[in-house]
Amino acid sequence: MKPRVFVVMPFGAKPLDANPERAATSSPVAQVDFDAVYDQLLKPAIEQAGCEPFRADEEQSAGDIRTDMFFELITADFVLADVSVFNPNVFYELGVRHGAAPRGTILVSGGWARAPFDIAPDRRFVYNGRLFEVAHDGAPPDRHALRGEIRRLAEDLARIIASDREKVSSPVFAALPGLKPADWSTIENARARYFNVVIDELARRVQTARADGLPGDIMTLAEEAPTRLHERRLLMEAAKGLMDLRRFEPAREQLELLLELVPEDLPAKLQLALVLNRLDRTREAELMLPAGHHAGVFVLSGSVTLNGTTSVGEADLAVLDVDGDRTRLRAEGQDATILVMGGEPIREPIARYGPFVMNTRQELVQAVDDYRAGRMGHLS
């Protein structure tokens, strides 16, 4: 199931001179076609990033528009807010999301104005807004430039979505440690009740398939969750049903899908350990790093095979560039003890001299001078 991205932005054409901070390069009478921004840039970029885009004006069901908007702000996997112009609705909705969820908020801007004080420190992805300024001759945006913007924004979105669990994107949650996010499983409006009825019925059908000894039906039902939140529950129900039927290999697949959704799900990890034990795969482990991270595996004792091909012996170090993919490790013939070190590359210059490591030669010279002058303290 693809992550759902709710897009918060102005609608229609908006004048740039409504911005008190309007960039000096923009025409004083220029307007921006934000419907074109969505249709021609944001929507295709979100789709290329592997997500499902949605905007409030695409809602087809009857009901109160504000209720639907609040529901999306709370429940969407991601909220993408276009803060290009000073639109009060956009900033109101952004504030609701920031107060409800610590993660899953992405800011974009066409680059026409400086951000307001409250969100100025927050990271924004800037697109070429000039492509969407309403031309007097009615000319469409340059197709070649637009394709490049879509590709660049899609790459940025894919990267930030892949690493979302590691970072707090809400300044509210960043400033107030311990604040609890909204638990939308307890919402009682009509839409939430509908989803709960659907998932309860799917869970009941999984239990029926287990009682009837139909593992294929269980696996099919596991794909029918209405949202990613409900997918988590359904995958666990499916895994338990398959384990009861002693179908441990498909149970492993369901649990691994669940852990892709929620890597910190402890019950799923425990169930996966039990399944691997039943499959006699206790000498195997799996390493999955976030996109963009690197890792090293140092073998303290024994030997291991990486991804079934590369053998690493005792006291050897293997450097991995997994970029979000799984790396499978298997002990060769006996138990092995390994040390895994990983993190996001700092991508900074390095200057070194003996035990001193700094960013520049000037910093290195200063560090050596400080050491010789005794300004780094003394060991007794």
VOBA-1610 file (N, C-alpha, C; in pm, whole numbers, padded with zeros to 5 digits, always signed):
BEGIN
Met+00084-00119+00000Met+00000+00000+00000Met+00088+00124+00000Lys+00057+00216-00089Lys+00138+00337-00101Lys+00107+00436+00012Pro+00210+00507+00061Pro+00183+00613+00159Pro+00094+00721+00099Arg+00002+00772+00180Arg-00091+00875+00135Arg-00036+01013+00171Val-00029+01101+00073Val+00024+01236+00094Val-00089+01337+00073Phe-00129+01405+00179Phe-00232+01508+00172Phe-00163+01641+00143Val-00202+01707+00034Val-00136+01829-00010Val-00216+01950+00039Val-00150+02037+00113Val-00209+02160+00166Val-00149+02276+00088Met-00231+02354+00019Met-00179+02460-00066Met-00291+02556-00106Pro-00258+02672-00162Pro-00361+02762-00215Pro-00429+02698-00337Phe-00547+02747-00369Phe-00620+02701-00487Phe-00629+02816-00588Gly-00626+02780-00716Gly-00644+02880-00821Gly-00525+02973-00834Ala-00548+03088-00897Ala-00443+03188-00919Ala-00438+03284-00800Lys-00317+03310-00751Lys-00297+03399-00638Lys-00193+03505-00676Pro-00217+03632-00642Pro-00120+03737-00674Pro+00003+03730-00584Leu+00119+03747-00645Leu+00241+03748-00565Leu+00252+03874-00480Asp+00192+03984-00523Asp+00207+04106-00445Asp+00122+04105-00319Ala+00054+03989-00292Ala-00010+03973-00161Ala+00094+03938-00056Asn+00216+03909-00100Asn+00324+03876-00007Asn+00397+04001+00035Pro+00399+04037+00162Pro+00478+04152+00204Pro+00627+04131+00185Glu+00668+04003+00175Glu+00810+03972+00158Glu+00839+03931+00015Arg+00758+03973-00081Arg+00772+03928-00219Arg+00913+03955-00272Ala+00967+03854-00338Ala+01102+03868-00390Ala+01108+03980-00494Ala+01218+04050-00495Ala+01232+04167-00582Ala+01233+04129-00730Thr+01262+04003-00759Thr+01271+03961-00899Thr+01135+03936-00961Ser+01029+03926-00882Ser+00898+03896-00937Ser+00830+04022-00987Ser+00749+04005-01089Ser+00671+04117-01140Ser+00571+04161-01035Pro+00548+04294-01020Pro+00454+04339-00918Pro+00310+04298-00946Val+00279+04256-01068Val+00143+04214-01099Val+00137+04064-01129Ala+00246+03992-01102Ala+00250+03850-01135Ala+00153+03771-01049Gln+00095+03667-01109Gln+00011+03573-01037Gln+00066+03433-01055Val+00033+03346-00960Val+00078+03207-00966Val-00045+03118-00979Asp-00040+03027-01073Asp-00149+02930-01092Asp-00118+02807-01006Phe-00174+02804-00884Phe-00143+02694-00793Phe-00212+02565-00833Asp-00319+02571-00909Asp-00376+02447-00961Asp-00278+02380-01058Ala-00209+02463-01138Ala-00107+02408-01227Ala+00012+02354-01147Val+00048+02421-01038Val+00156+02371-00953Val+00124+02230-00906Tyr-00002+02209-00864Tyr-00041+02076-00816Tyr-00047+01975-00931Asp-00121+02009-01036Asp-00145+01913-01144Asp-00018+01880-01222Gln+00068+01979-01244Gln+00183+01959-01332Gln+00314+01932-01258Leu+00320+01960-01127Leu+00445+01940-01054Leu+00428+01851-00931Leu+00349+01897-00834Leu+00342+01825-00707Leu+00283+01686-00722Lys+00172+01676-00790Lys+00107+01545-00805Lys+00197+01444-00877Pro+00253+01476-00995Pro+00340+01377-01060Pro+00467+01348-00980Ala+00521+01447-00909Ala+00641+01423-00828Ala+00610+01328-00713Ile+00496+01347-00648Ile+00456+01259-00538Ile+00435+01117-00590Glu+00373+01104-00707Glu+00352+00971-00765Glu+00484+00906-00802Gln+00579+00983-00857Gln+00709+00926-00890Gln+00785+00884-00765Ala+00756+00948-00650Ala+00819+00911-00524Ala+00754+00788-00461Gly+00656+00730-00530Gly+00594+00607-00483Gly+00480+00628-00385Cys+00416+00745-00388Cys+00309+00777-00293Cys+00179+00810-00367Glu+00072+00819-00289Glu-00059+00854-00343Glu-00093+00998-00304Pro-00097+01092-00400Pro-00129+01231-00366Pro-00279+01253-00353Phe-00315+01349-00269Phe-00456+01381-00250Phe-00469+01526-00207Arg-00564+01599-00267Arg-00591+01738-00231Arg-00738+01751-00193Ala-00768+01848-00107Ala-00903+01858-00051Ala-01010+01869-00158Asp-00981+01933-00271Asp-01083+01949-00374Asp-01106+01820-00454Glu-01029+01714-00424Glu-01050+01586-00490Glu-01145+01496-00411Glu-01188+01540-00292Glu-01281+01461-00211Glu-01414+01447-00283Gln-01460+01322-00301Gln-01583+01296-00376Gln-01703+01268-00286Ser-01679+01231-00161Ser-01790+01193-00075Ser-01861+01315-00019Ala-01988+01295+00017Ala-02064+01403+00080Ala-02020+01420+00224Gly-02036+01540+00276Gly-01999+01564+00415Gly-01943+01703+00433Asp-01909+01734+00557Asp-01855+01865+00589Asp-01710+01875+00545Ile-01678+01978+00467Ile-01543+01989+00412Ile-01438+02008+00521Arg-01472+02079+00629Arg-01375+02099+00736Arg-01349+01969+00811Thr-01453+01889+00833Thr-01434+01761+00900Thr-01341+01671+00819Asp-01365+01666+00687Asp-01279+01586+00600Asp-01136+01637+00602Met-01120+01770+00603Met-00986+01828+00605Met-00913+01793+00734Phe-00980+01806+00849Phe-00917+01772+00976Phe-00880+01624+00980Phe-00967+01539+00926Phe-00941+01395+00926Phe-00815+01364+00846Glu-00799+01428+00730Glu-00680+01405+00648Glu-00555+01457+00719Leu-00565+01573+00783Leu-00448+01629+00852Leu-00400+01539+00964Ile-00491+01467+01028Ile-00454+01379+01138Ile-00409+01243+01088Thr-00472+01191+00984Thr-00452+01051+00947Thr-00358+01028+00831Ala-00331+01129+00748Ala-00245+01107+00631Ala-00106+01064+00675Asp-00046+00977+00595Asp+00092+00936+00625Asp+00185+01057+00618Phe+00160+01144+00521Phe+00241+01265+00506Phe+00149+01381+00469Val+00184+01498+00517Val+00119+01622+00475Val+00225+01708+00408Leu+00202+01745+00283Leu+00293+01832+00209Leu+00228+01969+00200Ala+00293+02070+00256Ala+00237+02206+00260Ala+00318+02298+00170Asp+00251+02364+00077Asp+00315+02463-00009Asp+00301+02599+00059Val+00412+02650+00111Val+00412+02776+00187Val+00470+02890+00103Ser+00447+02883-00028Ser+00504+02982-00119Ser+00452+03123-00092Val+00322+03136-00063Val+00261+03266-00040Val+00194+03265+00096Phe+00162+03383+00145Phe+00106+03394+00280Phe-00044+03369+00278Asn-00079+03242+00267Asn-00217+03201+00263Asn-00259+03154+00402Pro-00356+03219+00467Pro-00390+03184+00606Pro-00440+03041+00622Asn-00513+02990+00522Asn-00563+02852+00533Asn-00447+02752+00538Val-00347+02774+00454Val-00232+02684+00451Val-00162+02682+00586Phe-00137+02799+00643Phe-00064+02803+00769Phe-00148+02751+00885Tyr-00279+02770+00880Tyr-00368+02712+00982Tyr-00361+02561+00978Glu-00373+02504+00858Glu-00371+02359+00844Glu-00234+02301+00878Leu-00128+02373+00843Leu+00006+02329+00880Leu+00020+02325+01032Gly-00036+02424+01102Gly-00030+02426+01247Gly-00104+02309+01309Val-00219+02271+01250Val-00293+02155+01299Val-00207+02030+01288Arg-00144+02012+01174Arg-00060+01893+01154Arg+00059+01894+01250His+00125+02007+01265His+00239+02016+01355His+00200+01981+01499Gly+00077+02015+01539Gly+00035+01985+01674Gly-00014+01843+01693Ala-00037+01770+01583Ala-00095+01636+01593Ala+00005+01524+01570Ala+00110+01550+01492Ala+00202+01442+01452Ala+00346+01489+01456Pro+00435+01414+01517Pro+00576+01455+01523Pro+00648+01441+01390Arg+00598+01356+01304Arg+00666+01328+01177Arg+00568+01339+01061Gly+00623+01329+00940Gly+00537+01322+00824Gly+00490+01455+00771Thr+00562+01564+00798Thr+00526+01694+00742Thr+00640+01742+00652Ile+00605+01782+00530Ile+00703+01825+00430Ile+00663+01964+00381Leu+00758+02057+00376Leu+00731+02192+00329Leu+00797+02214+00193Val+00722+02276+00102Val+00777+02314-00028Val+00744+02461-00053Ser+00820+02521-00143Ser+00799+02663-00173Ser+00848+02693-00314Gly+00778+02788-00378Gly+00822+02833-00510Gly+00933+02935-00505Gly+00975+02974-00385Gly+01090+03063-00371Gly+01062+03210-00391Trp+00935+03251-00382Trp+00904+03392-00405Trp+00927+03478-00281Ala+00921+03419-00162Ala+00925+03500-00041Ala+00998+03427+00070Arg+01049+03505+00165Arg+01109+03445+00284Arg+00999+03385+00370Ala+01032+03278+00441Ala+00934+03212+00526Ala+00905+03297+00649Pro+00782+03290+00703Pro+00752+03359+00828Pro+00841+03311+00941Phe+00852+03389+01045Phe+00945+03363+01154Phe+00926+03223+01214Asp+00800+03183+01239Asp+00775+03059+01311Asp+00821+02934+01236Ile+00826+02939+01102Ile+00871+02821+01027Ile+01002+02847+00954Ala+01063+02962+00978Ala+01188+02995+00908Ala+01298+02891+00930Pro+01311+02832+01052Pro+01418+02732+01070Pro+01389+02598+01005Asp+01264+02573+00964Asp+01227+02442+00912Asp+01271+02426+00767Arg+01311+02305+00735Arg+01361+02277+00600Arg+01248+02284+00498Arg+01276+02349+00386Arg+01180+02358+00277Arg+01249+02314+00148Phe+01172+02248+00063Phe+01221+02209-00069Phe+01169+02312-00168Val+01259+02379-00236Val+01223+02490-00323Val+01214+02442-00467Tyr+01102+02471-00531Tyr+01087+02443-00674Tyr+01092+02575-00752Asn+01106+02565-00882Asn+01117+02683-00968Asn+00979+02744-00989Gly+00943+02837-00903Gly+00810+02896-00909Gly+00784+02977-01035Arg+00888+03027-01099Arg+00869+03108-01220Arg+00798+03030-01331Leu+00809+02897-01327Leu+00741+02816-01428Leu+00590+02830-01421Phe+00539+02873-01306Phe+00394+02875-01286Phe+00337+03015-01269Glu+00421+03116-01295Glu+00367+03252-01297Glu+00281+03265-01422Val+00161+03320-01405Val+00065+03329-01516Val+00119+03426-01620Ala+00145+03372-01739Ala+00200+03454-01848Ala+00089+03532-01917His+00122+03655-01958His+00023+03737-02027His-00015+03678-02162Asp+00077+03604-02224Asp+00047+03547-02355Asp-00016+03407-02345Gly-00038+03361-02220Gly-00101+03231-02200Gly-00011+03113-02230Ala+00119+03134-02243Ala+00211+03027-02276Ala+00223+02928-02160Pro+00226+02796-02187Pro+00240+02695-02081Pro+00385+02692-02032Pro+00408+02628-01916Pro+00546+02616-01866Pro+00635+02541-01965Asp+00762+02574-01965Asp+00860+02505-02048Asp+00863+02356-02011Arg+00835+02269-02107Arg+00820+02126-02077Arg+00949+02064-02028His+01060+02101-02090His+01188+02043-02049His+01222+02083-01906Ala+01205+02210-01876Ala+01233+02257-01740Ala+01138+02193-01640Leu+01013+02175-01679Leu+00914+02114-01588Leu+00949+01969-01558Arg+00991+01895-01660Arg+01032+01755-01637Arg+01148+01747-01539Gly+01243+01841-01553Gly+01355+01843-01460Gly+01312+01873-01318Glu+01215+01967-01302Glu+01165+01999-01168Glu+01092+01881-01106Ile+01013+01810-01186Ile+00942+01692-01136Ile+01041+01588-01087Arg+01142+01560-01169Arg+01241+01458-01132Arg+01315+01498-01005Arg+01358+01624-00997Arg+01434+01670-00880Arg+01349+01665-00753Leu+01225+01712-00762Leu+01138+01712-00645Leu+01103+01570-00604Ala+01079+01481-00701Ala+01048+01341-00670Ala+01164+01275-00595Glu+01287+01305-00637Glu+01403+01249-00567Glu+01412+01301-00424Asp+01386+01431-00407Asp+01388+01489-00272Asp+01280+01426-00184Leu+01159+01410-00240Leu+01050+01353-00162Leu+01078+01208-00125Ala+01129+01130-00220Ala+01159+00989-00192Ala+01261+00977-00080Arg+01360+01065-00082Arg+01464+01061+00022Arg+01409+01099+00159Ile+01330+01205+00165Ile+01278+01250+00295Ile+01176+01152+00349Ile+01098+01089+00262Ile+01000+00990+00306Ile+01069+00866+00360Ala+01176+00823+00293Ala+01249+00704+00337Ala+01313+00724+00474Ser+01352+00847+00506Ser+01421+00873+00633Ser+01329+00938+00735Asp+01198+00939+00711Asp+01105+01014+00796Asp+01106+00966+00940Arg+01121+00835+00962Arg+01111+00782+01098Arg+01227+00826+01187Glu+01335+00874+01125Glu+01451+00912+01205Glu+01445+01055+01255Lys+01357+01137+01199Lys+01361+01280+01227Lys+01223+01330+01270Val+01223+01430+01357Val+01100+01496+01398Val+01082+01620+01310Ser+00976+01622+01230Ser+00954+01734+01138Ser+00863+01841+01198Ser+00802+01813+01313Ser+00715+01911+01378Ser+00794+01992+01480Pro+00799+02125+01466Pro+00869+02206+01567Pro+00800+02199+01703Val+00670+02169+01706Val+00598+02155+01833Val+00653+02037+01912Phe+00663+01921+01848Phe+00713+01803+01916Phe+00863+01813+01944Ala+00936+01882+01857Ala+01078+01902+01881Ala+01102+01988+02006Ala+01015+02088+02028Ala+01033+02180+02141Ala+00973+02127+02270Leu+00883+02030+02259Leu+00813+01979+02378Leu+00831+01828+02388Pro+00949+01780+02429Pro+00972+01636+02442Pro+00871+01573+02537Gly+00823+01456+02500Gly+00724+01387+02582Gly+00581+01407+02536Leu+00558+01504+02447Leu+00424+01527+02394Leu+00380+01405+02313Lys+00256+01362+02332Lys+00205+01243+02264Lys+00134+01280+02134Pro+00158+01207+02026Pro+00086+01234+01901Pro-00059+01192+01911Ala-00140+01244+01821Ala-00282+01209+01818Ala-00298+01061+01783Asp-00387+00993+01854Asp-00417+00853+01828Asp-00548+00846+01751Trp-00538+00834+01621Trp-00660+00844+01540Trp-00741+00716+01538Ser-00689+00611+01604Ser-00769+00488+01613Ser-00890+00507+01704Thr-00890+00613+01784Thr-01002+00638+01876Thr-01102+00740+01822Ile-01080+00792+01700Ile-01171+00890+01642Ile-01308+00825+01618Glu-01413+00902+01643Glu-01548+00846+01637Glu-01634+00905+01526Asn-01574+00974+01428Asn-01659+01028+01323Asn-01697+00917+01224Ala-01785+00949+01131Ala-01841+00848+01042Ala-01733+00778+00959Arg-01638+00853+00912Arg-01534+00795+00826Arg-01447+00697+00903Ala-01408+00735+01025Ala-01327+00646+01107Ala-01404+00520+01144Arg-01533+00537+01177Arg-01615+00419+01210Arg-01625+00326+01091Tyr-01636+00382+00971Tyr-01642+00298+00851Tyr-01514+00215+00836Phe-01398+00280+00852Phe-01272+00209+00841Phe-01262+00099+00946Asn-01309+00128+01068Asn-01302+00028+01175Asn-01392-00092+01146Val-01509-00065+01088Val-01598-00175+01050Val-01533-00262+00943Val-01469-00197+00846Val-01402-00270+00738Val-01291-00358+00793Ile-01207-00302+00880Ile-01093-00379+00930Ile-01139-00491+01023Asp-01246-00467+01101Asp-01299-00573+01188Asp-01350-00689+01104Glu-01417-00658+00992Glu-01468-00762+00905Glu-01353-00839+00839Leu-01249-00767+00796Leu-01134-00835+00735Leu-01064-00925+00836Ala-01049-00877+00960Ala-00986-00959+01064Ala-01071-01084+01092Arg-01203-01069+01091Arg-01290-01184+01113Arg-01274-01286+01000Arg-01262-01236+00877Arg-01246-01326+00762Arg-01110-01397+00766Val-01007-01329+00817Val-00877-01395+00834Val-00889-01509+00934Gln-00959-01485+01044Gln-00978-01590+01144Gln-01058-01708+01088Thr-01158-01678+01005Thr-01236-01784+00942Thr-01148-01867+00847Ala-01064-01797+00768Ala-00974-01868+00677Ala-00876-01955+00754Arg-00831-01907+00872Arg-00741-01989+00954Arg-00815-02113+01002Ala-00939-02096+01049Ala-01016-02210+01099Ala-01044-02311+00989Asp-01059-02260+00865Asp-01087-02349+00751Asp-00960-02404+00687Gly-00842-02361+00738Gly-00716-02411+00683Gly-00686-02360+00544Leu-00710-02230+00520Leu-00692-02171+00387Leu-00586-02061+00391Pro-00458-02097+00387Pro-00352-01995+00395Pro-00354-01897+00278Gly-00395-01943+00160Gly-00400-01854+00044Gly-00500-01742+00065Asp-00615-01775+00125Asp-00714-01672+00153Asp-00661-01571+00254Ile-00586-01619+00353Ile-00528-01529+00454Ile-00436-01428+00387Met-00350-01475+00297Met-00254-01386+00232Met-00324-01287+00141Thr-00433-01328+00078Thr-00508-01237-00008Thr-00576-01129+00076Leu-00637-01168+00188Leu-00705-01072+00275Leu-00608-00971+00333Ala-00483-01013+00356Ala-00383-00923+00415Ala-00353-00804+00325Glu-00390-00812+00198Glu-00362-00704+00103Glu-00478-00605+00091Glu-00585-00623+00169Glu-00706-00545+00147Glu-00730-00439+00255Ala-00631-00405+00334Ala-00650-00304+00439Ala-00685-00169+00378Pro-00779-00093+00439Pro-00821+00035+00381Pro-00719+00147+00398Thr-00634+00139+00501Thr-00531+00241+00523Thr-00405+00173+00573Arg-00295+00247+00576Arg-00169+00189+00625Arg-00174+00160+00774Leu-00249+00239+00850Leu-00264+00209+00993Leu-00335+00075+01011His-00441+00051+00935His-00513-00075+00946His-00433-00190+00885Glu-00347-00159+00787Glu-00263-00262+00728Glu-00175-00326+00835Arg-00129-00247+00930Arg-00044-00300+01038Arg-00119-00409+01116Arg-00243-00379+01154Arg-00320-00478+01231Arg-00348-00601+01147Leu-00384-00581+01021Leu-00422-00694+00937Leu-00302-00785+00908Leu-00184-00727+00888Leu-00065-00809+00865Leu-00033-00896+00986Met-00050-00841+01107Met-00026-00920+01227Met-00128-01033+01239Glu-00256-01003+01211Glu-00358-01108+01214Glu-00326-01218+01113Ala-00282-01177+00994Ala-00248-01275+00891Ala-00129-01360+00933Ala-00026-01296+00989Ala+00093-01370+01032Ala+00058-01473+01139Lys-00023-01434+01236Lys-00061-01527+01342Lys-00144-01642+01287Gly-00234-01612+01192Gly-00312-01718+01131Gly-00226-01817+01056Leu-00129-01766+00981Leu-00038-01854+00906Leu+00051-01935+01000Met+00091-01875+01110Met+00170-01951+01209Met+00088-02063+01269Asp-00040-02037+01298Asp-00127-02142+01351Asp-00140-02258+01253Leu-00133-02227+01122Leu-00140-02330+01019Leu-00002-02388+00986Arg+00099-02344+01063Arg+00237-02390+01044Arg+00291-02356+00905Arg+00242-02246+00851Arg+00295-02193+00724Arg+00392-02080+00759Phe+00511-02120+00802Phe+00602-02024+00862Phe+00670-01933+00759Glu+00692-01983+00639Glu+00757-01898+00539Glu+00667-01781+00497Pro+00540-01805+00461Pro+00453-01689+00433Pro+00428-01602+00556Ala+00430-01663+00675Ala+00416-01582+00797Ala+00535-01487+00810Arg+00653-01535+00776Arg+00773-01449+00779Arg+00755-01332+00683Glu+00702-01357+00565Glu+00684-01251+00467Glu+00588-01143+00520Gln+00479-01186+00586Gln+00384-01088+00640Gln+00447-01004+00750Leu+00526-01067+00836Leu+00590-00995+00947Leu+00696-00898+00895Glu+00768-00937+00791Glu+00867-00846+00735Glu+00801-00726+00669Leu+00686-00747+00605Leu+00611-00634+00550Leu+00566-00540+00662Leu+00521-00598+00773Leu+00478-00517+00887Leu+00594-00434+00941Leu+00711-00496+00951Leu+00827-00424+01005Leu+00880-00319+00909Glu+00851-00332+00781Glu+00883-00224+00688Glu+00796-00102+00718Leu+00670-00127+00756Leu+00581-00018+00793Leu+00619+00044+00926Val+00645-00042+01025Val+00673+00004+01162Val+00794-00072+01214Pro+00916-00024+01184Pro+01036-00098+01224Pro+01049-00120+01374Glu+00985-00033+01455Glu+01000-00046+01601Glu+00893-00133+01664Asp+00811-00203+01585Asp+00703-00286+01638Asp+00760-00408+01709Leu+00766-00402+01843Leu+00828-00509+01920Leu+00753-00641+01909Pro+00618-00644+01920Pro+00549-00774+01904Pro+00579-00840+01770Ala+00589-00760+01663Ala+00621-00818+01532Ala+00762-00876+01531Lys+00856-00806+01596Lys+00993-00858+01603Lys+00998-00992+01679Leu+00922-00999+01788Leu+00920-01123+01866Leu+00858-01238+01786Gln+00749-01208+01715Gln+00687-01311+01632Gln+00780-01355+01520Leu+00854-01260+01462Leu+00948-01295+01355Leu+01060-01384+01409Ala+01108-01354+01528Ala+01212-01439+01589Ala+01159-01581+01608Leu+01034-01593+01651Leu+00973-01726+01670Leu+00962-01798+01536Val+00920-01727+01432Val+00907-01787+01300Val+01043-01834+01247Leu+01145-01751+01261Leu+01278-01790+01214Leu+01331-01912+01290Asn+01295-01922+01419Asn+01333-02039+01496Asn+01265-02164+01440Arg+01137-02152+01406Arg+01065-02266+01349Arg+01122-02306+01213Leu+01177-02207+01141Leu+01237-02235+01010Leu+01383-02278+01021Asp+01430-02294+01145Asp+01569-02333+01171Asp+01666-02234+01107Arg+01635-02106+01126Arg+01722-02001+01071Arg+01772-01912+01184Thr+01813-01975+01293Thr+01859-01899+01410Thr+01998-01841+01389Arg+02067-01886+01286Arg+02200-01831+01259Arg+02194-01717+01158Glu+02074-01671+01127Glu+02059-01563+01031Glu+02016-01435+01101Ala+02055-01325+01042Ala+02010-01194+01087Ala+01993-01106+00965Glu+01917-01000+00982Glu+01892-00910+00871Glu+01918-00767+00916Leu+01993-00695+00835Leu+02026-00557+00864Leu+01958-00468+00760Met+01881-00371+00809Met+01816-00278+00717Met+01843-00137+00765Leu+01918-00063+00688Leu+01952+00075+00723Leu+01862+00171+00648Pro+01838+00289+00705Pro+01760+00391+00633Pro+01831+00433+00505Ala+01754+00486+00412Ala+01810+00532+00286Ala+01920+00635+00312Gly+02031+00619+00241Gly+02140+00715+00254Gly+02241+00682+00362His+02214+00582+00445His+02305+00546+00553His+02406+00441+00506His+02522+00444+00568His+02625+00344+00543His+02648+00266+00673Ala+02710+00149+00660Ala+02736+00068+00779Ala+02861-00015+00758Gly+02919-00057+00870Gly+03031-00149+00868Gly+03001-00266+00959Val+03038-00386+00917Val+03019-00508+00997Val+03158-00562+01031Phe+03190-00563+01161Phe+03319-00616+01206Phe+03293-00750+01275Val+03361-00855+01230Val+03341-00990+01284Val+03435-01010+01403Leu+03376-01023+01521Leu+03455-01044+01643Leu+03497-01189+01658Ser+03409-01281+01620Ser+03443-01424+01625Ser+03361-01499+01522Gly+03415-01611+01474Gly+03348-01688+01372Gly+03361-01623+01235Ser+03268-01653+01147Ser+03265-01592+01014Ser+03121-01585+00967Val+03092-01490+00878Val+02956-01471+00829Val+02959-01455+00677Thr+02842-01482+00616Thr+02823-01459+00474Thr+02721-01347+00457Leu+02753-01250+00373Leu+02664-01137+00347Leu+02589-01161+00217Asn+02456-01158+00226Asn+02369-01174+00109Asn+02399-01300+00029Gly+02448-01403+00099Gly+02471-01531+00035Gly+02591-01537-00057Thr+02673-01430-00064Thr+02782-01427-00161Thr+02917-01393-00098Thr+02921-01293-00011Thr+03048-01242+00039Thr+03078-01299+00177Ser+03195-01365+00191Ser+03235-01422+00319Ser+03326-01324+00393Val+03297-01304+00521Val+03377-01214+00605Val+03424-01293+00725Gly+03558-01302+00744Gly+03614-01383+00850Gly+03640-01304+00978Glu+03686-01375+01077Glu+03715-01315+01207Glu+03819-01203+01193Ala+03791-01091+01262Ala+03877-00972+01262Ala+03875-00897+01129Asp+03781-00932+01039Asp+03766-00859+00914Asp+03651-00758+00925Leu+03661-00652+00845Leu+03559-00548+00843Leu+03500-00541+00702Ala+03367-00546+00692Ala+03298-00528+00565Ala+03225-00394+00570Val+03248-00308+00470Val+03183-00178+00463Val+03065-00190+00367Leu+02946-00152+00416Leu+02823-00167+00338Leu+02773-00031+00293Asp+02717-00028+00175Asp+02645+00090+00126Asp+02509+00039+00082Val+02421+00014+00182Val+02296-00057+00152Val+02186+00037+00106Asp+02193+00165+00142Asp+02098+00266+00094Asp+01953+00221+00106Gly+01915+00175+00225Gly+01776+00139+00250Gly+01739-00004+00217Asp+01831-00081+00152Asp+01803-00220+00119Asp+01843-00310+00236Arg+01792-00434+00231Arg+01827-00530+00335Arg+01962-00594+00306Thr+02036-00623+00412Thr+02156-00704+00402Thr+02136-00825+00492Arg+02145-00944+00436Arg+02126-01067+00513Arg+02261-01122+00555Leu+02270-01158+00682Leu+02393-01214+00737Leu+02364-01355+00788Arg+02456-01447+00760Arg+02439-01585+00806Arg+02572-01637+00859Ala+02567-01693+00981Ala+02688-01752+01040Ala+02728-01875+00961Glu+02858-01891+00940Glu+02909-02003+00860Glu+02951-02116+00953Gly+02870-02220+00960Gly+02909-02341+01031Gly+02898-02334+01181Gln+02908-02219+01240Gln+02902-02206+01385Gln+02849-02066+01418Asp+02826-02043+01545Asp+02780-01911+01585Asp+02887-01807+01557Ala+02843-01686+01531Ala+02936-01577+01506Ala+02893-01456+01589Thr+02991-01375+01627Thr+02964-01251+01700Thr+03012-01136+01613Ile+02924-01040+01589Ile+02960-00928+01502Ile+02929-00796+01571Leu+02998-00693+01528Leu+02971-00556+01572Leu+02926-00477+01449Val+02808-00415+01457Val+02754-00337+01346Val+02761-00190+01382Met+02823-00113+01295Met+02833+00032+01314Met+02771+00100+01193Gly+02681+00194+01216Gly+02616+00258+01102Gly+02576+00401+01132Gly+02548+00474+01027Gly+02504+00612+01044Gly+02496+00682+00910Glu+02448+00805+00914Glu+02436+00886+00792Glu+02568+00955+00764Pro+02623+00945+00645Pro+02751+01010+00615Pro+02742+01161+00637Ile+02843+01218+00701Ile+02840+01362+00728Ile+02876+01444+00605Arg+02943+01380+00510Arg+02978+01444+00382Arg+03049+01579+00406Glu+03146+01578+00495Glu+03226+01696+00522Glu+03372+01666+00491Pro+03450+01769+00457Pro+03593+01747+00432Pro+03664+01701+00559Ile+03768+01623+00541Ile+03843+01570+00656Ile+03990+01603+00639Ala+04048+01657+00745Ala+04193+01679+00750Ala+04245+01606+00874Arg+04353+01531+00860Arg+04402+01453+00975Arg+04553+01458+00984Tyr+04598+01447+01108Tyr+04742+01445+01135Tyr+04760+01369+01266Gly+04820+01250+01258Gly+04834+01168+01378Gly+04697+01139+01437Pro+04677+01166+01567Pro+04547+01140+01630Pro+04445+01252+01609Phe+04484+01359+01540Phe+04396+01475+01523Phe+04317+01462+01393Val+04187+01482+01403Val+04099+01479+01286Val+04009+01602+01291Met+04019+01687+01189Met+03939+01809+01181Met+03881+01821+01039Asn+03815+01933+01012Asn+03757+01953+00879Asn+03852+02021+00782Thr+03936+02110+00831Thr+04026+02185+00744Thr+04168+02181+00799Arg+04265+02215+00713Arg+04403+02218+00758Arg+04423+02327+00863Gln+04352+02440+00846Gln+04364+02548+00944Gln+04317+02502+01082Glu+04204+02429+01088Glu+04155+02377+01215Glu+04253+02275+01273Leu+04317+02198+01183Leu+04413+02098+01227Leu+04535+02166+01291Val+04585+02270+01227Val+04699+02343+01283Val+04663+02402+01419Gln+04541+02457+01430Gln+04498+02515+01557Gln+04488+02408+01666Ala+04437+02289+01631Ala+04425+02180+01729Ala+04562+02136+01779Val+04657+02124+01688Val+04794+02084+01730Val+04855+02192+01819Asp+04837+02319+01782Asp+04889+02428+01865Asp+04826+02427+02004Asp+04694+02402+02011Asp+04625+02395+02140Asp+04680+02282+02224Tyr+04707+02168+02161Tyr+04761+02054+02235Tyr+04900+02086+02290Arg+04983+02144+02207Arg+05120+02175+02251Arg+05124+02281+02360Ala+05022+02370+02357Ala+05016+02476+02458Ala+04946+02431+02585Gly+04901+02306+02588Gly+04836+02254+02708Gly+04691+02298+02724Arg+04630+02351+02619Arg+04493+02400+02632Arg+04389+02289+02619Met+04432+02166+02600Met+04338+02052+02594Met+04334+01976+02725Gly+04400+02026+02828Gly+04401+01961+02957Gly+04516+01863+02971His+04524+01801+03085His+04636+01710+03115His+04582+01579+03173Leu+04651+01471+03142Leu+04620+01340+03201Leu+04705+01319+03323Ser+04643+01281+03434Ser+04720+01258+03558Ser+04750+01109+03575
//
